[in-house]
Structures are given as structure tokens and as C-alpha cells.
Amino acid sequence: MTTQKVSVTLESGAISRARHLAGPRGLSGYLDTALQEKLERDERRRAFVEYLDELEQSDPTPDGLKVRATRRAARLRGRVSH
């Protein structure tokens, strides 16, 4: 596994808490694990939204109900992109 050094600005209280919880694996290891977990969650959410989009395309549901479902999917997409 290759690594890359980066510079980020984070809230100081969160850094203090992370350092305390990280223990022997250190802050870098702790943050790397947290980032990997967040990426996996976001990728699963994105795949789920894509699956819902595919279902919606072939759904015989009346248009009015589809409009509501589309609005709900847009809200989910907004959460994934943040």
C-alpha cells in the first residue's frame, strides 16, 4: 500500500479526541481507517441509489407516485454527495 502525505485543516477538538482514541496506532492510522470506512459507506449508498434509479425506470407505478419517489431519491443523492 502506498501512502501520500497531505495537509488538512480540522477542528482542534476533534483532533484532540481522535489522538486520545487512536492510541498506539497513531492519528494517521486512525484517520486513514475513518476515511476508508466513510468511503465504503458513501460507495454503498451511491450503489443503492443507482439500483433504485434502475428500478424506477422499469416501474409501472403511476406518474404521481413516481414524482414523489424522484424527490425522495434526490434528497438521498444530496446526502451522498456531501
C-alpha positions in Angstrom: 0.0 0.0 0.0 1.4 3.4 -0.9 0.7 6.4 1.2 0.6 10.1 0.4 1.3 12.9 2.8 -1.5 15.6 2.8 -2.2 18.7 4.8 -5.8 19.2 6.0 -7.4 21.6 8.4 -9.6 20.0 11.0 -11.4 21.2 14.1 -9.0 21.1 17.0 -11.4 19.5 19.5 -12.0 16.6 17.1 -8.2 16.2 16.6 -7.7 16.0 20.4 -10.4 13.4 20.7 -9.0 11.4 17.8 -5.5 11.5 19.2 -6.8 10.2 22.6 -8.8 7.4 20.9 -6.1 6.5 18.4 -3.7 5.2 21.0 -0.7 3.2 19.7 -1.8 3.2 16.0 -1.4 6.9 15.9 -3.5 9.7 14.4 -2.6 8.9 10.8 -3.8 5.3 11.2 -6.9 6.4 13.0 -7.9 8.9 10.3 -7.0 6.6 7.5 -9.3 3.9 8.9 -12.1 6.5 9.4 -11.7 7.8 5.8 -11.8 4.2 4.4 -15.0 3.5 6.4 -16.6 6.7 5.2 -15.7 6.0 1.6 -17.2 2.5 1.8 -20.5 3.8 3.3 -20.7 6.5 0.6 -20.0 4.0 -2.2 -22.7 1.6 -0.8 -25.2 4.5 -0.7 -24.4 5.5 -4.2 -24.8 1.9 -5.5 -28.1 1.7 -3.7 -29.3 5.0 -5.2 -28.3 3.7 -8.7 -30.2 0.5 -8.0 -33.3 2.5 -7.1 -32.9 4.5 -10.3 -32.9 1.3 -12.4 -36.0 0.0 -10.6 -37.7 3.4 -11.1 -37.0 3.2 -14.9 -38.9 0.0 -15.3 -41.6 0.7 -12.7 -45.2 0.7 -13.9 -46.3 2.9 -11.0 -48.5 5.9 -11.9 -46.6 9.2 -12.6 -47.8 11.0 -9.5 -46.2 8.4 -7.2 -43.1 8.4 -9.4 -42.7 12.2 -8.9 -42.7 11.7 -5.1 -40.2 8.9 -5.3 -37.9 11.0 -7.5 -38.0 13.8 -5.0 -37.1 11.3 -2.2 -34.2 9.9 -4.4 -32.9 13.5 -5.0 -32.8 14.0 -1.2 -30.8 10.8 -0.8 -28.4 11.8 -3.6 -27.8 15.1 -1.8 -26.8 13.2 1.4 -24.4 11.0 -0.6 -22.6 13.9 -2.3 -21.9 15.7 0.9 
